[in-house]
């Protein structure tokens, strides 16, 4: 009733066209007010700081779709597979390169997205070495860099398993690929499907799946990364640190967009505050790769092949570490 009489009163002094304009502007202003109120009074906070977000925004790139014959041969939809435009796909099959795929699987019914985030393991830019505080070995001077990503919310688990298999075993040199699979309600099913897709030529090896402890008190590690209420904040803070150090480099514009709205909600949990967060969560999960022996093994292989002059620079930094002593050691001395 109030709206009816206020509308009649407005029409007495203004035209219908002006009424429409005020209506539209009122809707826009209300939306802005809601967002500002949510962030200010809802006490939500973004995970990444202003400097990190500015860096990511400045360096963001529109990833592009490319024809991949391995997908075409199997007639599998890969429209959601995008690549860094500067990434040379020929690198994928070369045995001197090493990769980690961070995977999150959804149901495929048009809701949450299933994600494969593809990272290359490589030495950090020399300018970023100074950001590594108290390095313990040459392993601390290596990073992961986003080169591609697959996203779909309409692939069934079977279709997604085929896409992951083609990427890991047909497009990339499979011996140098590790899979971080978020161990949600579909994680185990994904591995089962990976074992059975393309039965006439299936070479899936479960050892390609990185193992983690699923409980703090667990004595053994299990397949997949279990993200829970008690460890998710730790994963998020590790990711925040690695982003600031450039140990994780993300460039895809959609991923950067999700990073700009991801943070702590008023209830204390971490999630996307506006829209989806599937892409950025796979990046957060990938930060746990640095704690694994698989990462150390990859770096060991790469380090043996890099320019000796770079090795010498790293060794000099390690020897000058404030803790003193010669900290240059082989990873296998630790295990």
Secondary structure as the mmCIF struct_conf table of DSSP 4:
data_model
#
loop_
_struct_conf.conf_type_id
_struct_conf.id
_struct_conf.beg_label_comp_id
_struct_conf.beg_label_asym_id
_struct_conf.beg_label_seq_id
_struct_conf.end_label_comp_id
_struct_conf.end_label_asym_id
_struct_conf.end_label_seq_id
HELX_RH_AL_P HELX_RH_AL_P1 UNK A 2 UNK A 13
BEND BEND1 UNK A 14 UNK A 14
HELX_RH_AL_P HELX_RH_AL_P2 UNK A 16 UNK A 41
BEND BEND2 UNK A 42 UNK A 42
STRN STRN1 UNK A 45 UNK A 46
BEND BEND3 UNK A 47 UNK A 48
HELX_RH_AL_P HELX_RH_AL_P3 UNK A 50 UNK A 59
STRN STRN2 UNK A 61 UNK A 61
STRN STRN3 UNK A 64 UNK A 64
HELX_RH_AL_P HELX_RH_AL_P4 UNK A 69 UNK A 74
TURN_TY1_P TURN_TY1_P1 UNK A 75 UNK A 75
TURN_TY1_P TURN_TY1_P2 UNK A 79 UNK A 80
STRN STRN4 UNK A 81 UNK A 83
TURN_TY1_P TURN_TY1_P3 UNK A 85 UNK A 86
HELX_RH_3T_P HELX_RH_3T_P1 UNK A 89 UNK A 93
TURN_TY1_P TURN_TY1_P4 UNK A 95 UNK A 96
STRN STRN5 UNK A 98 UNK A 104
BEND BEND4 UNK A 109 UNK A 112
HELX_LH_PP_P HELX_LH_PP_P1 UNK A 113 UNK A 113
STRN STRN6 UNK A 114 UNK A 123
HELX_LH_PP_P HELX_LH_PP_P2 UNK A 124 UNK A 125
HELX_RH_3T_P HELX_RH_3T_P2 UNK A 126 UNK A 131
BEND BEND5 UNK A 132 UNK A 132
BEND BEND6 UNK A 134 UNK A 134
BEND BEND7 UNK A 137 UNK A 137
HELX_RH_3T_P HELX_RH_3T_P3 UNK A 138 UNK A 141
STRN STRN7 UNK A 142 UNK A 152
BEND BEND8 UNK A 153 UNK A 154
HELX_RH_AL_P HELX_RH_AL_P5 UNK A 157 UNK A 165
HELX_RH_PI_P HELX_RH_PI_P1 UNK A 166 UNK A 171
BEND BEND9 UNK A 172 UNK A 172
HELX_RH_3T_P HELX_RH_3T_P4 UNK A 174 UNK A 176
STRN STRN8 UNK A 177 UNK A 181
STRN STRN9 UNK A 182 UNK A 182
BEND BEND10 UNK A 184 UNK A 184
TURN_TY1_P TURN_TY1_P5 UNK A 185 UNK A 186
HELX_RH_AL_P HELX_RH_AL_P6 UNK A 187 UNK A 196
TURN_TY1_P TURN_TY1_P6 UNK A 197 UNK A 201
HELX_RH_3T_P HELX_RH_3T_P5 UNK A 206 UNK A 208
STRN STRN10 UNK A 209 UNK A 209
HELX_LH_PP_P HELX_LH_PP_P3 UNK A 210 UNK A 210
STRN STRN11 UNK A 211 UNK A 212
BEND BEND11 UNK A 214 UNK A 215
TURN_TY1_P TURN_TY1_P7 UNK A 216 UNK A 217
BEND BEND12 UNK A 219 UNK A 220
STRN STRN12 UNK A 222 UNK A 223
STRN STRN13 UNK A 224 UNK A 225
HELX_RH_AL_P HELX_RH_AL_P7 UNK A 229 UNK A 245
TURN_TY1_P TURN_TY1_P8 UNK A 246 UNK A 246
BEND BEND13 UNK A 247 UNK A 247
STRN STRN14 UNK A 248 UNK A 249
STRN STRN15 UNK A 252 UNK A 252
HELX_RH_AL_P HELX_RH_AL_P8 UNK A 253 UNK A 259
TURN_TY1_P TURN_TY1_P9 UNK A 260 UNK A 261
STRN STRN16 UNK A 262 UNK A 264
TURN_TY1_P TURN_TY1_P10 UNK A 266 UNK A 267
BEND BEND14 UNK A 268 UNK A 268
STRN STRN17 UNK A 270 UNK A 272
BEND BEND15 UNK A 273 UNK A 275
HELX_RH_AL_P HELX_RH_AL_P9 UNK A 278 UNK A 286
HELX_RH_3T_P HELX_RH_3T_P6 UNK A 287 UNK A 291
BEND BEND16 UNK A 292 UNK A 292
HELX_RH_AL_P HELX_RH_AL_P10 UNK A 293 UNK A 303
TURN_TY1_P TURN_TY1_P11 UNK A 304 UNK A 305
BEND BEND17 UNK A 306 UNK A 306
HELX_RH_AL_P HELX_RH_AL_P11 UNK A 308 UNK A 319
TURN_TY1_P TURN_TY1_P12 UNK A 320 UNK A 320
TURN_TY1_P TURN_TY1_P13 UNK A 322 UNK A 323
BEND BEND18 UNK A 325 UNK A 325
HELX_RH_3T_P HELX_RH_3T_P7 UNK A 331 UNK A 333
#
